[in-house]
């Protein structure tokens, strides 16, 4: 691993580090850890303002320069369910609120979280740069949005990684993190995480979030290079594959499906996911690839829409994102890139049109919506339990069966008797009646 550069002042020289982003683990209980900083190759030292230059192609692909004239995400909170965020990174300082740490107890006492992956994702969503006019460093898709950091995973290098991924008490940290984010006022939840197995608690938490008007975005997973199944699909990943969650695939520099990106019918849209530059703890910068990065970019677009149209429901935000997609596949959809590559300007244009025709339904449940973890409907009277006499039921049932069989036998006997009468009887000419027979 490369030597970690120290914290540098604005305008100093920084070292960019390369990161391959793996978003799925094969572990017994919780498959939620996502980031493995495997160094591919060092990038030569660059001036801090070169960071922004390295982002230029991605910003152009997403249509952000024009989109920022409409919305910069001000007033929106994006919850980043991840490994934690460095609150002091100069490109994020002042924009991050630290939420709960649902991994507490996995690491030994006194061990500080690394916060690599979470900082990286947060910078892609809401980085505001630094220096005069914020012209240096990482600029996120929604630079005026706020970030709520909710720690739900550990990174490979942390000593508690194995404990976290095997202990049953951490099985539903993602579900608890979603509910916590919703209750803390998140408008968008970014989940650049992926695991093989779904849980009932996660499904319920996702429904709860949607009922509160929160948009959920998750990574489709990085197993796309594996041998596909008989249907031609790569494995499904959760929480991306849950209904109501925006499942994001990654594209390469040519805006084609990246070789590692999962392909299956859960994929809704795609975004750039190769050679994506972002921030790391301690004022570092990283270059990486994965559906995690693509997911963070799409969460930023969702934040732009929610900032401009705060009352727009999650399903309509998703509709605007899909309508605004570019590079649509032949036929309009495929399992590799979904409905196409997300474009912020076009999505905001679609949202403007959709917002003019939006009505808010108000039901008996109130504006707060219904908690799907609780039963539907009004409180009912206690269920009346009827105790039945099994012996009597058996007796009466036997009598009924016997009676039915007797009736069937009687009908058969009657039919046979009638048949015999008709077949054995002979017709005789009646004798003439002397009183009625005419004279010859």
Number of C-alpha atoms within 10 A of each C-alpha: 10 10 7 11 15 12 14 14 12 19 14 11 15 23 21 24 27 22 23 18 22 22 24 20 16 12 14 12 18 24 24 32 27 25 27 16 20 14 14 13 13 15 12 9 12 13 16 24 21 16 23 19 13 17 18 14 14 20 20 13 17 25 18 23 14 13 22 16 9 17 23 24 26 16 15 24 26 30 31 33 29 32 29 29 31 26 20 14 22 26 28 28 15 13 19 24 15 16 19 16 18 19 21 14 12 19 18 11 8 6 11 9 18 19 21 24 31 30 27 31 31 36 31 27 34 31 32 26 26 21 15 9 8 15 15 22 32 32 26 28 33 31 26 22 24 25 29 25 27 28 25 29 29 30 25 15 12 16 15 18 17 15 15 27 23 15 13 12 12 22 19 19 21 27 19 18 26 28 18 19 25 21 11 13 15 24 24 27 29 29 30 32 31 27 24 18 14 18 13 10 16 21 18 17 22 25 21 20 27 18 18 21 22 26 28 26 26 31 34 40 34 27 21 22 13 14 11 15 9 7 7 11 17 25 19 24 27 27 31 27 23 18 12 19 26 31 31 37 38 33 26 18 15 9 19 18 25 27 17 22 29 31 29 25 17 23 28 26 30 36 30 31 30 23 20 22 27 31 31 26 23 19 21 22 22 24 24 22 25 31 34 31 31 29 31 31 33 30 32 27 29 32 34 30 30 27 23 19 16 15 14 21 21 24 16 16 28 24 15 24 30 24 20 22 22 19 15 19 16 9 7 10 16 18 20 30 31 25 25 29 31 29 26 33 25 22 27 26 17 20 24 15 11 15 16 8 7 12 10 9 7 10 8 9 12 9 12 10 16 17 16 15 13 8 9 10 9 8 7 6 6 6 6 6 6 6 6 8 8 9 9 10 11 11 11 12 12 12 12 12 12 12 12 12 12 12 12 11 12 12 12 11 12 11 11 11 11 10 11 11 10 9 8 7 8 7 5 6 5 6 6 8 8 8 6 7 8 7 5 3
